[in-house]
């Protein structure tokens, strides 16, 4: 091999490697994108193969195999949906008592208001099912599955604004840079289907509201293959997955085969000897990268099949509602979530923005429920009919709740509510959860928790427990310490478990 020899006066360091000294693996690592890998860049976030999680097996037998998380971003009002407060209606228009507020922090949007008038809900509540869950008139379809859901009225968080609030709920930290919950599960347990991602994200199309950034489903400091893969509506659910112009399936297969042959070649191919086991192993980063290309190749067939609703019978579309035939709508995403769950996707994250009703709340929340109620309930019903609800956890909720006092001017039939982190409601349904129950209690103003508080870390610990994972033992060492989804907090909420 020719050698570049320095001569007197030549530059000793250019900042670049001498190309003639690169091994095959080093060459592929630096220049592999020229092999057409650019078209598969989105697929590099996937896990490698079925079952390849770092845990190998669960810490305890899991009650569930998968999670479908219906995240309603913006802060849905618990007072209008799940936390009935007739006292607010009786005191409508009167001032929030100082004894209730207790000097607690308000947002800048209402902190300067001279008055904080209480606003009773415009909507009625009734008890439903054998368990008697109290549910608003806004969600009549959800009332039909009241015995399948466990309502938690005592959720709380430290975050008071959307960015930190959503980040906290998704990653266990208010600060960007931590792995998302789906990434942690993928890292720990791997995937059940080597032809599909373990972690898929679906966002309702055409909705405004607070921005939903890709870091919310990112892998943080975990390897990038654990980040969520966003499916989009339209011809190509995953961007750049298809072959570029001039490259057919046979050519793609040939390229991957030749790439693997180069990797396995002898000589100065970057192979290194494992001194303990006495065998040769390739560069793990390059091995992982080639495995991702292979997965992307398989996904070219598996993803179009999963996203094709043509095999669904008419009664399924009737169940989810007319919007379920329109790709990218919330209803279509709920149906797609069920199809992905059937095919072994472990964590399916739906985002539906638009719940941030600082003003004109009655009209705004009525519209949001009209978009979501039927499909949400249909997902629970559909999973149950197929025998899948018993090993699936469905989660519904947002990043925080809304205040009991009005933001801005209180009108006879109109009001708004500000962000409220001290108490809000979520619900769980599925395997291992006590359906038909309500857990936690707030004061008569839905302002403070008075019984069984549940922090975000507790929710995360409970989800991991249902998957068979001890939240204290799923860790990753980064910057000198062991990190986990629940940081140094969290307890399993055993009272909500069956």
C-alpha positions as CSV (number, residue, x, y, z in Angstrom):
1,X,0.0,0.0,0.0
2,X,1.3,3.5,-0.8
3,X,2.2,5.6,2.2
4,X,2.0,9.3,2.5
5,X,5.3,10.3,4.0
6,X,5.8,13.7,5.6
7,X,8.7,15.8,4.2
8,X,10.4,18.7,6.0
9,X,8.1,21.7,5.9
10,X,4.9,19.6,5.1
11,X,1.8,20.2,7.2
12,X,1.7,17.6,10.0
13,X,-2.1,17.8,10.7
14,X,-4.8,18.6,8.2
15,X,-7.8,17.6,10.3
16,X,-8.6,14.7,7.8
17,X,-7.7,11.1,7.8
18,X,-5.4,9.8,5.1
19,X,-7.7,7.9,2.7
20,X,-5.1,5.4,1.9
21,X,-4.9,4.3,5.6
22,X,-8.7,3.7,6.0
23,X,-9.9,0.2,6.7
24,X,-13.0,-1.0,4.8
25,X,-15.2,-0.4,7.8
26,X,-13.8,3.1,8.3
27,X,-14.4,3.8,4.7
28,X,-18.0,2.6,4.8
29,X,-18.6,4.6,8.0
30,X,-17.4,7.8,6.5
31,X,-18.7,7.4,2.9
32,X,-21.6,4.9,3.2
33,X,-24.2,7.6,2.5
34,X,-22.9,7.6,-1.1
35,X,-24.3,4.0,-1.4
36,X,-27.9,5.2,-1.4
37,X,-28.3,5.2,2.3
38,X,-29.6,8.7,2.3
39,X,-33.0,7.4,1.1
40,X,-33.2,5.3,4.2
41,X,-32.1,7.8,6.7
42,X,-35.4,7.9,8.6
43,X,-35.2,4.2,9.2
44,X,-32.0,4.4,11.1
45,X,-34.0,5.0,14.3
46,X,-35.3,1.4,14.4
47,X,-34.3,-1.4,16.7
48,X,-32.2,-4.1,15.2
49,X,-34.2,-7.3,15.5
50,X,-37.1,-9.0,17.3
51,X,-36.5,-9.4,21.1
52,X,-33.1,-7.6,21.2
53,X,-33.6,-5.5,24.4
54,X,-30.8,-5.0,26.9
55,X,-32.9,-6.7,29.7
56,X,-33.1,-10.0,27.8
57,X,-36.2,-10.8,29.9
58,X,-38.6,-8.8,32.2
59,X,-37.8,-8.4,35.9
60,X,-41.3,-9.7,36.8
61,X,-44.0,-11.3,34.6
62,X,-45.6,-8.4,32.6
63,X,-49.3,-7.9,32.5
64,X,-49.2,-6.1,29.1
65,X,-47.2,-6.5,25.9
66,X,-47.8,-3.0,24.4
67,X,-48.8,0.6,25.1
68,X,-51.1,2.9,23.1
69,X,-50.7,6.4,24.5
70,X,-53.4,8.9,23.4
71,X,-51.7,12.2,24.3
72,X,-54.0,15.2,24.1
73,X,-51.7,18.1,24.1
74,X,-52.6,21.5,25.4
75,X,-54.0,20.6,28.8
76,X,-57.6,19.2,28.7
77,X,-59.8,20.6,31.3
78,X,-60.5,18.0,34.0
79,X,-63.4,20.1,35.3
80,X,-65.3,19.7,32.0
81,X,-64.4,16.0,31.5
82,X,-63.8,13.9,34.6
83,X,-63.7,15.9,37.9
84,X,-67.3,17.0,38.5
85,X,-67.4,20.0,40.9
86,X,-71.0,21.2,41.6
87,X,-69.6,23.6,44.2
88,X,-68.0,25.6,41.4
89,X,-71.4,26.0,39.8
90,X,-72.9,27.2,43.1
91,X,-70.1,29.7,43.5
92,X,-69.9,30.7,39.8
93,X,-68.6,34.3,39.5
94,X,-67.3,34.6,43.1
95,X,-63.6,35.1,43.9
96,X,-61.2,32.2,44.3
97,X,-60.6,32.0,48.1
98,X,-57.1,32.8,49.2
99,X,-57.3,29.8,51.5
100,X,-57.6,27.6,48.4
101,X,-54.9,29.3,46.4
102,X,-52.5,29.4,49.3
103,X,-50.2,31.9,47.5
104,X,-49.3,29.3,44.8
105,X,-47.7,30.4,41.6
106,X,-49.9,31.5,38.6
107,X,-48.8,31.8,35.0
108,X,-48.0,35.3,33.7
109,X,-51.3,35.1,31.7
110,X,-53.4,35.3,34.8
111,X,-51.0,36.4,37.5
112,X,-51.7,40.1,36.7
113,X,-55.5,39.7,36.8
114,X,-57.1,41.8,39.5
115,X,-59.8,39.2,39.9
116,X,-59.9,35.4,39.7
117,X,-63.6,34.6,39.4
118,X,-64.6,30.9,39.8
119,X,-66.2,29.4,36.7
120,X,-68.6,26.4,37.0
121,X,-68.7,23.9,34.1
122,X,-71.3,24.4,31.4
123,X,-71.6,20.6,31.1
124,X,-73.5,18.0,33.1
125,X,-72.1,14.7,34.5
126,X,-73.6,11.3,35.1
127,X,-72.4,8.0,36.6
128,X,-72.0,5.2,34.2
129,X,-71.3,1.5,34.3
130,X,-71.4,-0.9,37.2
131,X,-68.5,1.0,38.8
132,X,-70.2,4.3,38.7
133,X,-67.5,6.4,37.0
134,X,-68.6,10.0,36.7
135,X,-68.2,11.1,33.1
136,X,-69.2,14.4,31.3
137,X,-71.9,14.7,28.7
138,X,-69.1,15.7,26.3
139,X,-68.0,12.1,25.9
140,X,-71.1,9.9,25.4
141,X,-69.1,7.2,23.6
142,X,-66.5,7.0,26.5
143,X,-69.4,6.5,28.9
144,X,-70.1,3.3,27.0
145,X,-66.8,1.8,28.1
146,X,-66.9,3.3,31.7
147,X,-66.3,-0.1,33.2
148,X,-63.1,-0.6,31.2
149,X,-61.3,2.6,32.3
150,X,-59.7,3.7,35.6
151,X,-59.9,7.5,36.0
152,X,-57.1,9.1,38.0
153,X,-58.2,12.5,39.2
154,X,-55.1,13.3,41.3
155,X,-52.3,13.6,38.7
156,X,-49.9,16.5,39.4
157,X,-46.8,18.0,37.9
158,X,-44.3,20.8,38.6
159,X,-44.5,22.1,35.0
160,X,-46.8,25.1,34.4
161,X,-46.1,25.8,30.7
162,X,-46.5,23.6,27.7
163,X,-42.9,23.0,26.6
164,X,-41.7,21.7,30.0
165,X,-45.0,20.1,30.7
166,X,-45.2,17.9,27.5
167,X,-41.5,17.1,27.8
168,X,-41.9,16.0,31.4
169,X,-44.8,13.7,30.6
170,X,-43.0,12.2,27.6
171,X,-39.5,11.9,29.0
172,X,-39.7,12.1,32.8
173,X,-37.8,15.4,32.8
174,X,-38.8,19.0,32.1
175,X,-35.5,19.6,30.4
176,X,-34.9,18.5,26.8
177,X,-32.4,15.7,26.0
178,X,-33.8,12.8,28.0
179,X,-35.0,9.6,26.2
180,X,-38.8,9.3,25.7
181,X,-40.8,6.6,27.4
182,X,-41.1,4.7,24.1
183,X,-37.4,4.8,23.6
184,X,-36.8,3.4,27.1
185,X,-39.2,0.5,26.5
186,X,-37.5,-0.2,23.1
187,X,-34.1,-0.1,24.7
188,X,-35.2,-2.4,27.5
189,X,-37.4,-4.9,25.7
190,X,-36.7,-4.6,22.0
191,X,-39.3,-5.3,19.4
192,X,-41.7,-8.2,18.8
193,X,-41.6,-7.7,15.0
194,X,-38.3,-7.4,13.3
195,X,-40.0,-5.9,10.2
196,X,-41.5,-2.9,12.0
197,X,-40.3,-0.3,14.4
198,X,-40.9,-0.9,18.1
199,X,-41.9,2.7,18.7
200,X,-44.3,4.5,16.3
201,X,-45.6,8.1,16.5
202,X,-48.9,9.4,14.9
203,X,-49.8,13.1,14.9
204,X,-53.3,14.3,13.9
205,X,-52.9,16.3,10.7
206,X,-54.2,19.9,10.3
207,X,-54.3,20.8,14.0
208,X,-52.8,23.9,15.4
209,X,-51.8,24.5,19.0
210,X,-48.5,24.2,20.7
211,X,-45.7,22.7,18.5
212,X,-44.9,19.0,18.9
213,X,-41.1,18.7,18.4
214,X,-39.4,15.4,17.4
215,X,-37.4,15.4,20.6
216,X,-40.6,14.4,22.4
217,X,-40.2,11.0,20.8
218,X,-36.5,11.1,20.7
219,X,-33.9,8.7,22.2
220,X,-32.0,11.4,24.1
221,X,-28.6,9.9,25.2
222,X,-29.7,6.4,24.2
223,X,-28.5,5.1,20.8
224,X,-30.5,6.8,18.1
225,X,-32.1,3.5,16.9
226,X,-34.4,3.7,19.8
227,X,-36.1,6.9,18.9
228,X,-39.7,6.8,17.6
229,X,-40.5,6.6,13.9
230,X,-43.2,9.1,12.9
231,X,-45.8,7.8,10.4
232,X,-47.4,10.4,8.2
233,X,-50.6,10.4,6.2
234,X,-50.4,10.1,2.5
235,X,-48.5,8.0,0.0
236,X,-45.3,7.5,2.0
237,X,-46.0,6.9,5.8
238,X,-42.3,7.1,6.5
239,X,-40.2,9.7,4.7
240,X,-37.3,8.5,2.4
241,X,-38.1,4.9,2.9
242,X,-38.8,4.2,-0.7
243,X,-36.1,3.5,-3.2
244,X,-34.7,6.6,-5.1
245,X,-35.3,6.9,-8.8
246,X,-33.3,4.4,-10.8
247,X,-33.0,1.9,-7.9
248,X,-35.4,-1.1,-7.9
249,X,-35.8,-3.8,-5.2
250,X,-33.3,-6.1,-6.8
251,X,-30.7,-3.4,-6.9
252,X,-31.3,-2.5,-3.3
253,X,-31.0,-6.1,-2.3
254,X,-27.8,-6.5,-4.2
255,X,-26.3,-3.3,-2.6
256,X,-27.1,-4.7,0.9
257,X,-25.6,-8.1,0.1
258,X,-22.4,-6.5,-1.2
259,X,-22.3,-4.2,1.8
260,X,-22.5,-7.3,4.1
261,X,-19.8,-9.0,2.1
262,X,-17.5,-6.1,2.5
263,X,-18.2,-6.1,6.2
264,X,-17.3,-9.7,6.5
265,X,-14.2,-9.5,4.4
266,X,-10.8,-10.2,5.9
267,X,-7.6,-8.2,5.9
268,X,-7.6,-4.7,7.3
269,X,-11.4,-4.8,7.7
270,X,-11.6,-3.3,11.1
271,X,-12.1,-6.7,12.8
272,X,-10.9,-6.8,16.4
273,X,-10.2,-9.7,18.7
274,X,-12.2,-10.2,21.8
275,X,-9.5,-11.3,24.3
276,X,-11.8,-12.9,26.7
277,X,-13.8,-15.0,24.2
278,X,-11.0,-15.5,21.6
279,X,-13.2,-14.6,18.6
280,X,-13.3,-11.8,16.2
281,X,-16.0,-9.2,16.2
282,X,-16.8,-6.3,13.9
283,X,-17.2,-2.7,14.7
284,X,-20.5,-2.6,16.7
285,X,-21.5,0.8,15.2
286,X,-21.1,-0.4,11.7
287,X,-22.8,-3.7,12.5
288,X,-25.8,-1.7,13.8
289,X,-25.8,0.6,10.8
290,X,-26.0,-2.3,8.3
291,X,-28.7,-3.9,10.4
292,X,-30.7,-0.7,10.1
293,X,-30.4,-0.8,6.3
294,X,-31.6,-4.3,6.3
295,X,-34.6,-3.3,8.5
296,X,-35.4,-0.4,6.2
297,X,-35.5,-2.9,3.3
298,X,-38.0,-5.1,5.1
299,X,-40.1,-2.1,6.1
300,X,-40.6,-1.2,2.4
301,X,-43.1,-4.1,2.4
302,X,-44.3,-4.2,6.0
303,X,-45.2,-0.5,6.5
304,X,-47.4,-0.2,3.4
305,X,-49.3,-3.3,4.4
306,X,-49.9,-2.1,7.9
307,X,-51.1,1.3,6.7
308,X,-53.5,-0.2,4.1
309,X,-57.0,-0.1,5.4
310,X,-58.6,-1.8,2.4
311,X,-59.0,-5.1,4.2
312,X,-61.0,-3.5,7.1
313,X,-64.7,-4.3,6.9
314,X,-67.4,-1.6,6.9
315,X,-68.5,-2.2,10.5
316,X,-65.0,-1.3,11.7
317,X,-65.1,2.1,9.9
318,X,-68.6,2.6,11.4
319,X,-67.2,1.9,14.9
320,X,-64.4,4.4,14.6
321,X,-66.4,7.0,12.7
322,X,-66.5,8.5,9.2
323,X,-63.1,10.2,9.7
324,X,-61.4,6.9,10.0
325,X,-61.3,6.6,6.2
326,X,-59.4,9.9,6.0
327,X,-55.7,9.2,6.7
328,X,-54.0,11.4,9.2
329,X,-57.2,12.2,11.2
330,X,-57.4,11.2,14.8
331,X,-59.9,8.5,14.0
332,X,-57.7,7.0,11.3
333,X,-54.7,7.1,13.6
334,X,-56.7,5.2,16.3
335,X,-57.5,2.5,13.7
336,X,-53.9,2.5,12.5
337,X,-52.8,2.1,16.2
338,X,-54.8,-1.0,16.5
339,X,-53.3,-2.4,13.3
340,X,-49.8,-1.7,14.5
341,X,-50.5,-3.2,17.9
342,X,-51.7,-6.4,16.1
343,X,-48.4,-6.5,14.2
344,X,-46.2,-6.4,17.3
345,X,-45.4,-2.6,17.6
346,X,-44.6,-2.2,21.3
347,X,-45.2,1.5,21.9
348,X,-47.7,3.6,19.8
349,X,-47.9,7.3,20.6
350,X,-50.8,9.4,19.2
351,X,-50.7,13.2,19.6
352,X,-53.9,15.2,19.2
353,X,-53.2,19.0,19.8
354,X,-55.8,21.7,20.4
355,X,-56.8,21.5,24.1
356,X,-55.3,24.8,25.2
357,X,-58.5,26.7,25.8
358,X,-57.6,30.0,27.5
359,X,-60.8,31.5,26.1
360,X,-64.1,30.3,24.7
361,X,-63.6,27.0,26.4
362,X,-67.1,25.5,26.1
363,X,-67.1,25.7,22.3
364,X,-63.4,24.7,22.0
365,X,-63.7,21.6,24.2
366,X,-66.9,20.5,22.6
367,X,-65.2,20.5,19.2
368,X,-62.2,18.6,20.6
369,X,-64.4,15.9,22.1
370,X,-66.4,15.7,18.8
371,X,-63.1,14.9,17.0
372,X,-61.9,12.3,19.5
373,X,-64.6,10.7,21.7
374,X,-66.0,8.1,19.2
375,X,-62.6,6.9,17.9
376,X,-61.0,6.8,21.4
377,X,-63.8,4.6,22.7
378,X,-63.8,2.5,19.5
379,X,-60.2,1.7,20.1
380,X,-61.0,0.3,23.5
381,X,-64.0,-1.6,22.2
382,X,-62.1,-3.0,19.2
383,X,-59.1,-4.2,21.3
384,X,-61.5,-5.9,23.7
385,X,-63.4,-7.6,20.9
386,X,-60.1,-9.0,19.5
387,X,-58.9,-10.2,22.9
388,X,-56.1,-7.6,22.9
389,X,-57.2,-5.3,25.6
390,X,-56.1,-7.8,28.2
391,X,-52.5,-7.4,27.2
392,X,-52.6,-3.7,26.0
393,X,-52.5,-0.6,28.1
394,X,-54.4,2.4,26.7
395,X,-53.5,5.8,28.2
396,X,-55.4,9.0,27.8
397,X,-54.3,12.4,29.1
398,X,-52.4,15.7,28.6
399,X,-49.6,17.5,30.2
400,X,-51.6,19.4,33.0
401,X,-55.1,20.5,33.7
402,X,-57.0,23.8,33.8
403,X,-57.8,26.3,36.6
404,X,-61.1,26.5,38.4
405,X,-61.1,30.3,37.9
406,X,-61.7,32.1,34.7
407,X,-58.9,33.6,32.5
408,X,-60.0,36.9,31.2
409,X,-63.6,38.2,31.4
410,X,-66.2,35.8,32.7
411,X,-69.4,35.9,30.6
412,X,-72.8,34.2,31.3
413,X,-72.1,31.3,29.0
414,X,-68.5,31.7,28.1
415,X,-65.2,31.4,29.9
416,X,-61.6,30.3,29.6
417,X,-59.2,28.5,32.0
418,X,-55.5,28.9,32.5
419,X,-52.9,26.1,33.0
420,X,-53.1,24.2,36.2
421,X,-50.4,21.7,37.2
422,X,-51.6,21.0,40.8
423,X,-54.3,18.5,39.8
424,X,-55.5,17.0,36.6
425,X,-57.2,13.9,35.3
426,X,-56.1,11.0,33.1
427,X,-57.4,7.5,32.5
428,X,-56.0,4.0,31.9
429,X,-57.6,1.0,30.3
430,X,-56.5,-2.5,29.6
431,X,-54.3,-5.2,31.1
432,X,-53.6,-5.1,34.8
433,X,-55.8,-2.0,35.4
434,X,-58.9,-1.9,37.6
435,X,-61.6,-0.8,35.2
436,X,-64.7,0.9,36.4
437,X,-62.9,2.8,39.2
438,X,-61.8,6.3,40.0
439,X,-58.6,7.0,42.0
440,X,-57.6,10.1,43.8
441,X,-59.7,13.1,45.0
442,X,-59.4,16.9,44.7
443,X,-60.9,19.6,46.8
444,X,-64.3,21.1,45.9
445,X,-62.6,23.6,43.6
446,X,-60.5,21.0,41.7
447,X,-57.5,23.2,42.7
448,X,-55.6,21.0,45.2
449,X,-55.3,17.2,45.7
450,X,-56.7,16.0,49.0
451,X,-56.3,12.2,48.6
452,X,-53.9,9.8,46.8
453,X,-51.7,12.2,44.8
454,X,-50.1,10.6,41.6
455,X,-47.0,12.3,40.2
456,X,-45.8,11.8,36.6
457,X,-42.9,9.7,37.9
458,X,-45.4,7.4,39.6
459,X,-47.4,7.0,36.4
460,X,-44.2,6.1,34.5
461,X,-43.2,3.6,37.2
462,X,-46.6,2.0,37.0
463,X,-46.5,1.7,33.2
464,X,-43.0,0.1,33.4
465,X,-44.3,-2.3,36.1
466,X,-47.2,-3.4,33.9
467,X,-44.6,-4.2,31.2
468,X,-42.7,-6.3,33.7
469,X,-39.9,-3.8,34.3
470,X,-38.7,-2.6,37.7
471,X,-38.3,1.2,37.0
472,X,-35.3,1.4,39.3
473,X,-33.4,-1.3,37.3
474,X,-33.8,-0.1,33.7
475,X,-30.9,2.4,33.6
476,X,-28.3,3.8,31.2
477,X,-25.0,5.3,32.3
478,X,-24.4,8.8,30.9
479,X,-22.0,11.5,32.0
480,X,-20.9,9.5,35.0
481,X,-24.2,8.4,36.5
482,X,-27.0,6.0,35.9
483,X,-30.1,7.6,34.4
484,X,-33.6,6.1,34.3
485,X,-37.1,7.2,33.1
486,X,-38.2,8.0,36.7
487,X,-34.9,9.7,37.6
488,X,-34.6,9.1,41.4
489,X,-38.3,9.2,42.1
490,X,-41.5,7.2,41.4
491,X,-43.6,4.5,43.0
492,X,-45.9,2.0,41.5
493,X,-49.6,2.9,42.0
494,X,-50.7,-0.5,43.1
495,X,-54.1,0.8,44.1
496,X,-55.1,1.1,40.4
497,X,-53.9,-2.4,39.5
498,X,-56.2,-5.4,39.2
